[in-house]
Structures are given as structure tokens and as C-alpha cells.
């Protein structure tokens, strides 16, 4: 009997790609597989599409290959298998290896396959012959013979590699055992020990069926079971009906294009209106393990579509060493389009900018008044804030970092005219916010601040904007615009949902896939774009400094390509890429897909297609 420690070791490799790699590193061919994975890791984010990815699952002999062939013809789809072509030459070695190495190899094959999916043309339907559900279900059936939640749950990093901007449909084929075993025996080649056990023992078959039914997929995805009995045409018709329904009901989650990570709540200022106060001292990247975990979460956000990351707080420069490492990681390894920082400026030094400025695209400094006595009343600094602001502007100019100013309009500065000072500073953007109350932060009994007396009316806020209407780079945001249009990530890697007037945290990215956390974030993607959340956010100068206005910036942003596409080595595998709108499908399926906004071209009648399949 395996020991508890042996079981724990076997379970651990199901948690992530790197856990599977750590098992494979003990085998020479395993190291080759790991090297292939690291070379093929695709971090280009997905675009949204209604073209489906259909994953076929089930025991050997249920007809997956036959259905895949018929679906490929009907949908004009591309067919992938696991292990994919990149690892196929290693399959014979691992099929004869010990069970732990074999499982690790097939687990890693899922990651290579998912990375390959992200390289494909998003309008191309894709079929996948076996994926993670087979790896997990067969391990539960043969290696553990009992339920293990850690194995039954798809790893977060694998879930985040899947192209969740399009329908991903998991289909498990089922067939009575007599028919299944007859098909397996009719195949050429040897019967594996697992197939023999499946045929001989009803308990094994029940365990496999139960394992498939208990698997936990990412948010919005479910395991669909398909009766594979009857003719090829019957099975194909059932499968297409299921695809139609899933595509019609598909709703893509918003892409986390720009994320604001408030990675610390600690601050050396005491601004009275602050709505992200020092309620905890937790700082994830403080240890090596925490830094590695933070980087992996950021990597998964990038897989999900993040192209801009903004470090905020608290005061991010209280952790200047960790900040430098994270900025470098985001630009060099993730190759994000934009890395920005929002700071009160007090801890920024010329030396830090000189050493790390190349990894920063935008540096925003909070400045709520150009009168030091007003800053002191607000809690902004100790009397030298404006002098430091001018120094930072100069350092940013020397380092080609876009300089930005953030101002919170409140009762202490609402009547101030800041126009001449902003023109002198020439920021790329001047973000002007209306003082916002959030329960538990700067309002309510549990809050560390009380900003009630600092709020201003909508009319007063509009008056401030009218006074500065000639400032080209002014970007205003009132309370309604601000509240739901930011993806805010807190120090625990949880999105903060502000829709109810307070910050309600989602589950942490440390525990769940991005798609799961996003569902509870309350993010208003439409408002994000309306408030010009996408702009020319790379290091090249633009804006007030060179005469560009906000409309110019928005126009440039629309001309940007927010999604990097990686050259696709799979596109040359002999399949012609076609639009989902050109799919040849049953007439009934075409009607259903057209109702979902997809134009399908029907080249043959329903009856002739079914007859040819029969």
C-alpha cells in the first residue's frame, strides 16, 4: 500500500505545470519534455470569439476518433491531440515508465496543448482529443481509487491558459460496456493493462464514470455527457446540437486589459480622504516564496489579457526593492505594454529612477493642491511635497518616463485654480477625481478615515472642471465613472468589487483561476473604455508636453494593437484556417448559430450530411 507521503507526492504534481515539471526533471526524457514546454510557453493573451473549442473525452473505444473526424468535416475544424505533436515522440518512452512519470508527462501535455490553442486563429473551430479531464479521471481511477479534491479541480494555471474568451466545451462520450469493449478488441495492437481492467472489472468502470462526473472545471464551464450509441450520424447530430446550444448561450468575460494592484496598504502619508487605508500590513512579495507566487499570479493575469499593470498602495515605494524587481519582471519576462506606478512621491529617488526607469512607462504622482498649507491640511506630506513633485518631473523627463499627475477634488481644494502649475509641469495626463466615499475605508464605523466633510457635490466638481477646461490633458472622473471602471487587486491578490459602495473582495488569484475571480469583480468594461481607460500608455511621450489632447490620445489608443499575436507554428500542419462564419454544418445548426450572431454557410442538406455520416 502506498504511504501517505507517497500519495501526497503524487497529488502535488497535479497542482501546476511546474509541479509536473519537478517530477519529470528526474528523467532524461522528462527533462526534454520540460524544455519543450518552456520553449512553447505562449503568453500572448486571447481575443474574444464565438468560435468553439470542443474537448472530446471518454474511455477508449467510445468513438472519440470517429466523432472527431466527423466534427472536423462538419465544422471545418482544426484537430489537436494530447499529448500534442511537440511531445508525441516521447510518448512511447513514458507509456512504459513508472505511473508517476507517465502521469506527469500527460499532465504537462495538457499545458503544451493549451499553449498551442492560444496561438491559433481565434475564428477557427478547434477539436481536442483528450485533455486534462482524462489525466485527472484516470489518475483517480487507477492510482488513488478514491476522491481527491486537489486532483478533481483543474489547476489554476492550466485554467488560465485556456482561451476563455471563446466557448470551451467539454464533452464526455459514454457507451454501454459490451459495445465499448467490442470496439477496443477490434483495434489492431496490444491492449493496455488499464483497458483490460476497465473491461474486466465493473468497479473500475464505475470509478472512472464517477471520476469524470466529479471533476471541477473553471467558472462558466461544465462537463457535458454524450450518448455515443447508435450510428455515426446519430452521434454527430447529438454532438452538434450540444455545440449549438453552448455557443448560443456563451457570454465572454471581460478581458482584464488594465489592472491596478494595490500591493500594500501601508503608507507614510495620512490623506484624510484615502479610500485604500492601512487596514493590514500584509505584503505578499516580502519573501522569496511570496515573490514567486506574486509573479505567477501576474503571469496568469497576462495570459488572461492584461497588458497594463499599475502598482499602487498605500505607498508602493515603501518597498522599493520589491517594486523594482516586479517592474523588471513585468517588462522583461511578461513583456507588458505598460507598467505604471501611482505614488505620493515622497520616497522616490533619482537613483531609483536611474536604475529602474527603463522598466517603467508611466509614473503618476498624487498632488491635490499647489499650496503647501492645503496639502498639509489634507495630510499630503510635511511641507515639501511640491518641491519633490518638480524633481520627479525632471527625473521622468530624463528617463523618458511619462509623467502623470493625479488630483482628488475635495472641499479643501475645490476652489483652487491649478491651471498655470499644470501647464508648467506638462504631464501626459492630469487625472482629476471627485472625492469618493467607500464604506469601511473612509466612511462608516469600521473605517480608519472619515472623508464625509471633504466630499464635494457634482455641481462643485463640474465647476472645478470648467475652471480648467482649457487644460488639454485633463481627464475627469466623477464618482459614478470611478466606482466600477477599475480592476482593483488588493494585497491578497483579490479583486475588489465596489458596486455596492464598499470594497467586497473576490476569491484570491492565489486560489482560483482569473476567470473565477473576474466574475465577482463587478468590473464595468464599457465604462472603462468610456473614461478613456485605454490610451497611448507606452513610454513614448505624448499629451500636454507636446500639444496632444485627450482625443488624440484616445485615437492613438484605438490604433494600437492591444493583443500581441505570436507566430503560430501549428498553422502549417496542413489545415486551412477558415472563419467560423464559413463553417459547413447542418441546416438546423446553421439556423441556431445564426441566431447567436454567427453566419454559417450550409453546403449540403441535413439529410445528405446525415446519410453520408451513416
C-alpha positions as CSV (number, residue, x, y, z in Angstrom):
1,X,0.0,0.0,0.0
2,X,1.3,3.5,-0.8
3,X,2.2,5.6,2.2
4,X,0.6,8.9,3.0
5,X,3.8,10.7,1.9
6,X,3.8,8.9,-1.4
7,X,0.2,9.8,-2.0
8,X,1.0,13.5,-1.2
9,X,3.8,13.4,-3.6
10,X,1.6,12.0,-6.4
11,X,-1.1,14.6,-5.6
12,X,1.3,17.5,-5.6
13,X,2.2,17.1,-9.3
14,X,-1.4,17.9,-10.3
15,X,-1.3,21.4,-8.8
16,X,0.6,23.3,-11.5
17,X,2.8,23.0,-14.6
18,X,5.9,23.5,-12.5
19,X,4.8,20.7,-10.1
20,X,4.6,18.3,-13.0
21,X,7.9,19.5,-14.3
22,X,9.6,18.9,-11.0
23,X,8.6,15.2,-11.3
24,X,9.8,15.0,-14.9
25,X,13.2,16.6,-14.1
26,X,14.3,13.2,-12.6
27,X,14.2,11.6,-16.0
28,X,16.4,12.5,-19.0
29,X,13.5,12.3,-21.5
30,X,11.4,14.1,-18.9
31,X,13.9,17.0,-18.9
32,X,13.5,17.1,-22.7
33,X,9.7,17.4,-22.3
34,X,10.2,20.2,-19.8
35,X,12.5,22.1,-22.2
36,X,9.9,21.8,-24.9
37,X,7.2,23.2,-22.6
38,X,9.4,26.2,-21.6
39,X,10.1,27.0,-25.2
40,X,6.5,26.7,-26.2
41,X,5.0,28.7,-23.4
42,X,2.7,31.2,-25.1
43,X,1.8,34.3,-23.2
44,X,0.0,36.2,-25.9
45,X,-3.5,36.9,-24.5
46,X,-6.6,35.7,-26.2
47,X,-9.1,37.7,-28.2
48,X,-12.8,37.2,-27.8
49,X,-14.6,34.9,-30.3
50,X,-17.7,32.8,-30.6
51,X,-15.8,30.0,-32.4
52,X,-15.8,27.0,-30.1
53,X,-13.1,24.8,-28.7
54,X,-14.6,21.3,-28.3
55,X,-12.7,18.9,-26.0
56,X,-13.6,15.2,-26.5
57,X,-13.3,12.9,-23.5
58,X,-14.2,9.4,-22.5
59,X,-12.8,5.9,-22.2
60,X,-11.1,4.1,-25.1
61,X,-13.5,2.6,-27.6
62,X,-16.4,5.1,-27.1
63,X,-15.9,6.6,-30.6
64,X,-13.9,9.7,-29.9
65,X,-11.8,9.4,-33.1
66,X,-14.8,8.7,-35.3
67,X,-16.7,11.7,-33.9
68,X,-13.7,13.9,-34.1
69,X,-13.3,13.0,-37.8
70,X,-17.0,13.8,-38.5
71,X,-17.0,17.0,-36.5
72,X,-13.8,18.1,-38.2
73,X,-15.5,17.8,-41.5
74,X,-18.8,19.4,-40.4
75,X,-17.2,22.3,-38.6
76,X,-14.1,22.7,-40.8
77,X,-12.3,22.5,-37.5
78,X,-8.6,22.0,-36.6
79,X,-7.8,18.8,-34.7
80,X,-5.3,18.7,-31.8
81,X,-4.4,15.8,-29.6
82,X,-2.8,15.3,-26.2
83,X,0.0,14.7,-25.9
84,X,0.4,17.1,-28.8
85,X,2.7,16.8,-31.8
86,X,5.5,18.5,-29.9
87,X,5.6,15.7,-27.4
88,X,4.5,12.8,-29.5
89,X,8.0,11.4,-30.0
90,X,8.3,10.9,-26.2
91,X,5.0,9.1,-25.7
92,X,6.3,5.5,-26.2
93,X,9.0,6.2,-23.5
94,X,6.5,7.4,-20.9
95,X,3.9,4.8,-21.6
96,X,6.4,2.3,-20.4
97,X,7.6,4.4,-17.5
98,X,6.5,4.2,-13.9
99,X,3.0,5.6,-13.2
100,X,4.1,8.8,-11.6
101,X,6.4,9.8,-14.5
102,X,3.6,8.8,-17.0
103,X,1.0,10.9,-15.3
104,X,3.4,13.9,-15.1
105,X,4.1,13.6,-18.8
106,X,0.4,13.6,-19.8
107,X,-0.3,16.4,-17.4
108,X,2.4,18.5,-19.0
109,X,1.0,17.6,-22.4
110,X,-2.2,19.4,-21.3
111,X,-0.3,22.6,-20.8
112,X,1.5,22.3,-24.1
113,X,-1.8,21.8,-25.8
114,X,-3.4,24.8,-24.0
115,X,-0.5,27.0,-25.0
116,X,-0.9,25.8,-28.6
117,X,-4.6,26.7,-28.5
118,X,-3.7,30.3,-27.7
119,X,-1.6,30.5,-30.9
120,X,-4.4,29.5,-33.2
121,X,-6.6,31.8,-35.3
122,X,-9.5,32.7,-32.9
123,X,-12.1,32.3,-35.6
124,X,-11.1,28.7,-36.2
125,X,-13.2,26.0,-34.5
126,X,-10.9,23.5,-32.7
127,X,-11.3,19.9,-31.6
128,X,-9.1,18.5,-28.9
129,X,-8.9,14.7,-28.5
130,X,-8.4,14.3,-24.7
131,X,-7.3,16.9,-22.3
132,X,-6.9,17.4,-18.5
133,X,-10.2,15.5,-17.6
134,X,-8.6,12.3,-18.9
135,X,-5.4,12.9,-16.9
136,X,-7.3,13.5,-13.7
137,X,-10.1,10.9,-14.1
138,X,-7.7,8.1,-15.0
139,X,-5.4,9.0,-12.1
140,X,-8.3,9.0,-9.7
141,X,-9.5,5.6,-11.0
142,X,-6.2,3.7,-11.1
143,X,-3.7,5.4,-8.9
144,X,-5.8,6.6,-5.9
145,X,-9.1,4.7,-6.2
146,X,-10.8,7.4,-4.1
147,X,-11.8,11.0,-4.4
148,X,-9.1,13.7,-4.0
149,X,-10.4,17.3,-4.3
150,X,-6.9,18.6,-5.3
151,X,-6.9,16.2,-8.3
152,X,-10.5,16.8,-9.2
153,X,-10.0,20.5,-9.5
154,X,-8.4,21.9,-12.7
155,X,-5.1,23.6,-11.8
156,X,-5.5,27.4,-11.8
157,X,-2.6,27.9,-14.2
158,X,-4.0,25.5,-16.7
159,X,-7.4,27.0,-16.4
160,X,-5.9,30.4,-17.1
161,X,-4.1,29.1,-20.2
162,X,-7.4,28.1,-21.8
163,X,-8.8,30.6,-24.2
164,X,-11.8,31.6,-22.1
165,X,-12.6,34.4,-24.5
166,X,-14.4,31.8,-26.6
167,X,-16.7,28.8,-25.8
168,X,-14.7,25.9,-24.4
169,X,-17.0,22.8,-24.4
170,X,-16.0,19.6,-22.5
171,X,-17.8,16.6,-23.9
172,X,-17.6,13.1,-22.3
173,X,-18.7,10.3,-24.5
174,X,-20.4,7.3,-22.9
175,X,-21.2,3.9,-24.3
176,X,-22.5,0.6,-22.9
177,X,-19.6,-1.7,-21.9
178,X,-20.4,-4.5,-24.3
179,X,-20.2,-2.2,-27.3
180,X,-17.1,-0.4,-25.9
181,X,-15.1,-3.5,-25.2
182,X,-16.0,-5.0,-28.6
183,X,-14.6,-1.9,-30.3
184,X,-11.4,-2.0,-28.3
185,X,-10.8,-5.7,-29.1
186,X,-11.3,-5.0,-32.8
187,X,-8.5,-2.5,-32.8
188,X,-5.0,-3.5,-34.0
189,X,-2.2,-3.6,-31.4
190,X,-1.9,-4.6,-27.8
191,X,-4.5,-4.0,-25.1
192,X,-3.1,-1.9,-22.3
193,X,-3.4,-3.0,-18.6
194,X,-5.8,-0.1,-17.9
195,X,-8.1,-1.2,-20.8
196,X,-8.1,-4.8,-19.5
197,X,-9.0,-3.6,-16.0
198,X,-11.8,-1.4,-17.4
199,X,-13.2,-4.4,-19.4
200,X,-12.9,-7.0,-16.6
201,X,-14.0,-5.0,-13.5
202,X,-17.3,-3.2,-13.2
203,X,-15.9,-1.4,-10.1
204,X,-13.2,0.1,-12.2
205,X,-15.7,1.3,-14.8
206,X,-17.9,2.8,-12.0
207,X,-14.9,4.6,-10.6
208,X,-14.0,6.1,-13.9
209,X,-17.5,7.3,-14.6
210,X,-17.7,8.8,-11.1
211,X,-14.3,10.4,-11.5
212,X,-15.4,12.2,-14.7
213,X,-18.6,13.3,-13.1
214,X,-16.9,14.9,-10.0
215,X,-14.2,16.9,-12.0
216,X,-14.4,20.6,-11.3
217,X,-13.9,22.9,-14.3
218,X,-13.2,26.6,-14.4
219,X,-16.1,29.2,-14.0
220,X,-18.7,29.0,-16.7
221,X,-17.6,25.6,-18.0
222,X,-19.3,22.2,-17.4
223,X,-18.8,18.6,-18.3
224,X,-21.4,17.5,-20.8
225,X,-22.1,13.8,-21.3
226,X,-23.0,12.5,-24.7
227,X,-24.6,9.2,-25.5
228,X,-22.3,7.6,-28.1
229,X,-24.6,4.7,-29.1
230,X,-26.2,4.4,-32.4
231,X,-24.9,5.3,-35.9
232,X,-22.1,7.8,-36.6
233,X,-24.8,10.2,-37.9
234,X,-26.8,9.9,-34.7
235,X,-23.8,10.7,-32.5
236,X,-22.8,13.6,-34.8
237,X,-26.2,15.1,-34.7
238,X,-26.3,14.9,-30.9
239,X,-22.9,16.5,-30.6
240,X,-23.7,19.3,-33.0
241,X,-26.9,20.1,-31.1
242,X,-24.9,20.4,-27.9
243,X,-22.4,22.7,-29.6
244,X,-25.1,24.9,-31.0
245,X,-26.7,25.4,-27.5
246,X,-23.4,26.1,-25.8
247,X,-22.3,28.7,-28.5
248,X,-25.7,30.4,-28.4
249,X,-25.6,30.8,-24.6
250,X,-21.9,31.8,-24.5
251,X,-21.0,35.1,-22.8
252,X,-17.4,36.1,-22.7
253,X,-15.9,37.5,-19.5
254,X,-14.3,41.0,-19.9
255,X,-10.6,41.0,-20.6
256,X,-8.5,42.4,-17.7
257,X,-6.6,44.7,-20.1
258,X,-5.5,47.1,-17.3
259,X,-5.1,46.0,-13.7
260,X,-4.4,48.2,-10.6
261,X,-2.5,46.2,-8.0
262,X,-2.6,47.9,-4.6
263,X,0.1,45.6,-3.4
264,X,0.5,47.3,0.0
265,X,-1.9,49.2,2.3
266,X,0.9,50.8,4.3
267,X,1.6,54.5,3.7
268,X,3.7,57.3,5.2
269,X,1.1,59.9,4.4
270,X,-2.3,60.5,6.2
271,X,-4.5,61.8,3.4
272,X,-7.9,62.3,5.0
273,X,-9.9,61.1,2.0
274,X,-7.8,58.0,1.3
275,X,-10.1,55.1,0.2
276,X,-7.4,52.3,0.5
277,X,-6.2,52.6,4.1
278,X,-3.7,50.7,6.2
279,X,-6.1,48.1,7.5
280,X,-3.4,45.3,7.2
281,X,0.4,45.2,7.0
282,X,0.4,42.1,4.7
283,X,2.9,42.3,1.8
284,X,3.0,39.2,-0.4
285,X,6.3,39.8,-2.2
286,X,8.2,40.2,1.0
287,X,9.6,36.7,1.0
288,X,11.1,34.7,-2.0
289,X,8.1,32.3,-1.9
290,X,5.7,35.2,-1.9
291,X,7.5,37.0,-4.7
292,X,7.4,33.8,-6.8
293,X,3.7,33.4,-6.0
294,X,3.0,37.1,-6.9
295,X,4.9,36.7,-10.2
296,X,2.9,33.6,-11.1
297,X,-0.4,35.4,-10.4
298,X,0.7,38.3,-12.7
299,X,1.8,35.8,-15.4
300,X,-1.7,34.3,-15.3
301,X,-3.3,37.7,-15.5
302,X,-1.2,38.3,-18.6
303,X,-2.4,35.0,-20.0
304,X,-5.9,36.3,-19.4
305,X,-5.3,39.5,-21.4
306,X,-3.6,42.0,-19.0
307,X,-1.4,44.5,-21.0
308,X,-1.0,47.2,-18.4
309,X,-0.2,46.9,-14.7
310,X,-0.4,49.8,-12.3
311,X,1.4,49.4,-8.9
312,X,-0.4,51.4,-6.2
313,X,-0.9,51.4,-2.5
314,X,-0.7,52.6,0.2
315,X,2.7,53.9,-0.9
316,X,4.4,51.4,-3.3
317,X,7.9,53.0,-2.8
318,X,7.9,51.8,0.8
319,X,9.0,48.6,-0.8
320,X,11.3,50.0,-3.4
321,X,13.5,46.8,-3.8
322,X,10.5,44.6,-4.4
323,X,8.9,47.2,-6.7
324,X,12.0,47.3,-8.9
325,X,12.0,43.5,-9.2
326,X,8.3,43.4,-10.1
327,X,8.6,46.2,-12.7
328,X,11.6,44.4,-14.3
329,X,9.6,41.1,-14.3
330,X,6.6,42.7,-16.0
331,X,8.6,44.4,-18.7
332,X,11.3,41.8,-19.4
333,X,9.5,38.5,-18.8
334,X,5.8,39.3,-19.3
335,X,6.7,42.0,-21.9
336,X,3.6,44.1,-20.8
337,X,2.8,47.0,-23.0
338,X,2.8,49.3,-20.0
339,X,4.0,49.3,-16.4
340,X,2.9,52.3,-14.3
341,X,3.2,53.4,-10.7
342,X,1.0,55.7,-8.6
343,X,2.9,57.2,-5.7
344,X,2.8,60.2,-3.3
345,X,6.4,60.8,-4.5
346,X,8.0,61.2,-1.1
347,X,10.2,58.0,-1.3
348,X,11.2,58.3,-4.9
349,X,14.9,59.0,-5.5
350,X,16.8,59.9,-8.6
351,X,19.0,56.8,-8.1
352,X,15.9,54.5,-8.2
353,X,14.7,56.2,-11.4
354,X,18.2,55.9,-13.0
355,X,18.5,52.2,-12.2
356,X,14.9,51.1,-12.9
357,X,13.3,53.7,-15.0
358,X,13.7,51.7,-18.2
359,X,11.1,49.2,-16.7
360,X,8.5,52.0,-16.1
361,X,6.3,53.6,-18.7
362,X,4.2,55.9,-16.5
363,X,4.8,57.4,-13.1
364,X,1.8,59.2,-11.6
365,X,2.3,61.5,-8.6
366,X,-0.7,62.4,-6.4
367,X,-0.9,66.2,-5.9
368,X,-4.1,67.7,-4.5
369,X,-3.0,71.3,-4.2
370,X,-0.3,73.7,-5.3
371,X,-0.4,75.4,-1.9
372,X,1.6,73.5,0.7
373,X,-0.7,74.6,3.5
374,X,-3.6,73.0,1.8
375,X,-1.6,69.8,1.3
376,X,-0.8,69.8,5.0
377,X,-4.5,70.1,5.9
378,X,-5.3,67.2,3.6
379,X,-2.5,65.1,5.1
380,X,-0.4,65.2,1.9
381,X,3.2,65.4,3.1
382,X,5.1,67.6,5.5
383,X,5.6,70.8,3.6
384,X,7.9,69.8,0.8
385,X,5.6,68.0,-1.5
386,X,5.7,70.5,-4.4
387,X,9.4,70.6,-4.4
388,X,9.6,66.8,-4.7
389,X,7.0,66.9,-7.4
390,X,9.1,69.1,-9.6
391,X,12.2,67.0,-9.0
392,X,10.3,63.8,-10.0
393,X,9.0,65.5,-13.2
394,X,12.6,66.3,-14.1
395,X,13.8,62.7,-13.4
396,X,11.0,61.3,-15.5
397,X,11.8,63.5,-18.4
398,X,15.5,62.4,-18.3
399,X,14.4,58.8,-18.2
400,X,11.7,59.1,-20.9
401,X,9.0,58.0,-18.4
402,X,5.6,59.5,-19.0
403,X,4.9,61.8,-16.1
404,X,1.3,62.0,-14.8
405,X,-0.5,63.9,-12.0
406,X,-3.5,62.7,-10.0
407,X,-5.7,65.1,-8.1
408,X,-8.6,64.4,-5.8
409,X,-11.1,67.3,-5.8
410,X,-12.3,67.8,-2.3
411,X,-13.7,70.5,0.0
412,X,-10.2,71.9,0.7
413,X,-9.2,72.5,-2.9
414,X,-12.4,72.7,-4.9
415,X,-12.0,76.5,-5.4
416,X,-8.3,76.4,-6.3
417,X,-7.1,77.3,-9.8
418,X,-4.3,74.9,-10.7
419,X,-4.0,75.7,-14.4
420,X,-0.7,77.5,-14.5
421,X,1.0,74.9,-12.4
422,X,-0.2,72.0,-14.5
423,X,0.9,73.8,-17.7
424,X,4.4,74.2,-16.2
425,X,4.6,70.5,-15.2
426,X,3.3,69.3,-18.6
427,X,2.1,65.9,-17.5
428,X,1.0,63.4,-20.2
429,X,-2.3,63.1,-18.2
430,X,-3.9,65.1,-15.4
431,X,-6.4,62.7,-13.8
432,X,-9.0,64.7,-11.7
433,X,-11.1,62.6,-9.4
434,X,-14.2,63.6,-7.4
435,X,-13.7,62.7,-3.7
436,X,-15.2,59.2,-3.3
437,X,-16.7,57.6,-0.1
438,X,-16.3,53.9,0.3
439,X,-17.8,52.1,3.3
440,X,-15.1,50.6,5.6
441,X,-12.3,52.7,4.1
442,X,-13.1,56.4,4.5
443,X,-16.7,56.1,5.7
444,X,-18.6,54.1,8.3
445,X,-17.8,52.8,11.8
446,X,-15.0,50.4,10.8
447,X,-13.2,52.9,8.6
448,X,-9.8,54.4,9.5
449,X,-10.7,57.7,7.8
450,X,-13.8,59.9,7.7
451,X,-13.9,61.8,4.5
452,X,-17.6,62.9,4.8
453,X,-16.7,66.5,5.3
454,X,-14.3,66.5,2.3
455,X,-16.8,65.4,-0.3
456,X,-18.0,67.9,-3.0
457,X,-21.2,68.0,-4.9
458,X,-21.5,67.1,-8.6
459,X,-22.1,70.8,-9.4
460,X,-18.9,71.9,-7.5
461,X,-16.9,69.2,-9.2
462,X,-18.2,70.4,-12.6
463,X,-17.3,73.9,-11.6
464,X,-13.7,72.8,-10.9
465,X,-13.6,71.1,-14.3
466,X,-15.0,74.2,-16.1
467,X,-12.3,76.3,-14.5
468,X,-9.6,74.0,-16.0
469,X,-11.4,73.2,-19.3
470,X,-8.5,74.7,-21.3
471,X,-6.1,72.1,-20.0
472,X,-5.7,69.6,-22.8
473,X,-4.5,66.7,-20.8
474,X,-7.3,66.9,-18.1
475,X,-9.1,63.5,-17.7
476,X,-12.0,63.9,-15.3
477,X,-13.7,61.1,-13.3
478,X,-16.7,61.6,-11.1
479,X,-17.9,59.1,-8.6
480,X,-20.0,57.1,-11.0
481,X,-17.3,56.9,-13.5
482,X,-14.7,55.8,-11.0
483,X,-16.5,53.3,-8.9
484,X,-16.8,50.3,-11.2
485,X,-14.5,51.0,-14.1
486,X,-11.2,49.9,-12.4
487,X,-10.0,46.4,-11.9
488,X,-8.5,46.8,-8.4
489,X,-6.4,43.9,-7.0
490,X,-5.7,44.1,-3.3
491,X,-2.6,43.0,-1.3
492,X,-4.0,39.4,-1.1
493,X,-4.5,39.2,-4.9
494,X,-8.3,39.6,-4.6
495,X,-10.3,41.8,-6.9
496,X,-12.3,44.4,-5.0
497,X,-15.9,44.8,-6.1
498,X,-17.0,48.4,-5.4
499,X,-20.5,48.2,-6.9
500,X,-22.2,48.3,-3.5
501,X,-20.4,51.4,-2.2
502,X,-17.8,49.3,-0.3
503,X,-14.9,47.0,-1.3
504,X,-16.1,43.5,-1.4
505,X,-13.2,41.1,-2.1
506,X,-13.4,38.2,-4.5
507,X,-11.6,34.9,-4.1
508,X,-7.9,35.3,-4.4
509,X,-6.0,34.6,-7.6
510,X,-3.7,32.6,-5.4
511,X,-6.6,30.1,-5.0
512,X,-8.8,30.3,-8.1
513,X,-8.4,31.0,-11.9
514,X,-8.6,34.5,-13.2
515,X,-12.0,33.8,-14.8
516,X,-13.5,32.8,-11.5
517,X,-12.2,35.9,-9.7
518,X,-13.3,38.2,-12.5
519,X,-16.8,37.0,-12.3
520,X,-17.2,38.7,-8.9
521,X,-15.1,41.8,-9.6
522,X,-18.1,44.0,-10.6
523,X,-16.0,45.4,-13.4
524,X,-17.7,47.7,-15.9
525,X,-15.7,47.2,-19.1
526,X,-17.9,49.6,-21.1
527,X,-17.3,52.4,-18.6
528,X,-13.6,51.6,-18.5
529,X,-13.4,52.3,-22.3
530,X,-15.8,55.3,-21.9
531,X,-13.4,57.0,-19.4
532,X,-10.5,56.5,-21.9
533,X,-9.0,53.7,-19.8
534,X,-7.1,52.7,-23.0
535,X,-4.7,55.3,-24.2
536,X,-1.2,55.5,-25.5
537,X,0.4,54.1,-22.4
538,X,3.8,53.2,-23.6
539,X,7.0,55.2,-22.9
540,X,6.9,57.4,-26.0
541,X,6.0,60.9,-25.0
542,X,2.5,62.4,-25.8
543,X,0.0,64.7,-24.3
544,X,0.3,68.1,-22.7
545,X,4.0,68.1,-23.2
546,X,3.8,68.0,-27.0
547,X,0.4,69.6,-27.6
548,X,-1.6,66.4,-27.9
549,X,-5.0,66.3,-26.3
550,X,-7.1,63.6,-24.8
551,X,-8.9,62.9,-28.1
552,X,-5.5,62.5,-29.8
553,X,-4.5,60.0,-27.1
554,X,-7.7,58.0,-27.5
555,X,-7.3,58.0,-31.2
556,X,-3.8,56.6,-30.9
557,X,-5.0,54.0,-28.4
558,X,-7.5,52.8,-31.0
559,X,-4.7,52.4,-33.5
560,X,-2.7,50.3,-31.0
561,X,-2.9,46.5,-31.2
562,X,-3.7,45.6,-27.6
563,X,-3.2,41.9,-28.2
564,X,0.2,40.6,-29.3
565,X,-0.1,37.6,-31.6
566,X,2.7,35.1,-31.6
567,X,3.7,33.4,-34.9
568,X,1.9,30.1,-35.0
569,X,3.9,27.0,-35.6
570,X,0.7,25.0,-35.7
571,X,-0.8,26.8,-38.6
572,X,1.4,24.9,-41.0
573,X,0.0,21.5,-40.1
574,X,-1.9,21.1,-43.3
575,X,-5.2,22.7,-42.2
576,X,-6.6,25.7,-44.0
577,X,-7.8,28.3,-41.5
578,X,-11.5,29.3,-42.1
579,X,-13.8,31.7,-40.4
580,X,-16.4,30.2,-38.1
581,X,-18.9,32.1,-40.3
582,X,-17.8,29.8,-43.1
583,X,-18.4,26.6,-41.3
584,X,-20.3,23.9,-43.2
585,X,-22.8,22.5,-40.7
586,X,-26.3,21.1,-40.6
587,X,-29.1,23.4,-41.7
588,X,-30.6,23.3,-38.3
589,X,-27.3,24.0,-36.6
590,X,-26.8,26.9,-39.1
591,X,-30.0,28.5,-38.0
592,X,-29.2,28.2,-34.3
593,X,-25.7,29.7,-34.8
594,X,-27.1,32.5,-37.0
595,X,-29.5,33.4,-34.2
596,X,-26.5,33.7,-31.9
597,X,-25.0,36.2,-34.4
598,X,-22.9,33.7,-36.4
599,X,-23.4,33.3,-40.1
600,X,-23.0,29.7,-41.1
601,X,-22.9,28.6,-44.7
602,X,-24.7,25.3,-45.4
603,X,-23.2,23.4,-48.3
604,X,-25.2,20.2,-48.0
605,X,-28.7,19.4,-46.8
606,X,-29.3,18.0,-43.4
607,X,-30.4,14.6,-44.8
608,X,-27.5,14.2,-47.2
609,X,-25.0,15.1,-44.4
610,X,-26.5,12.5,-42.0
611,X,-26.7,9.9,-44.7
612,X,-23.0,10.4,-45.6
613,X,-22.1,10.1,-41.9
614,X,-24.2,6.9,-41.6
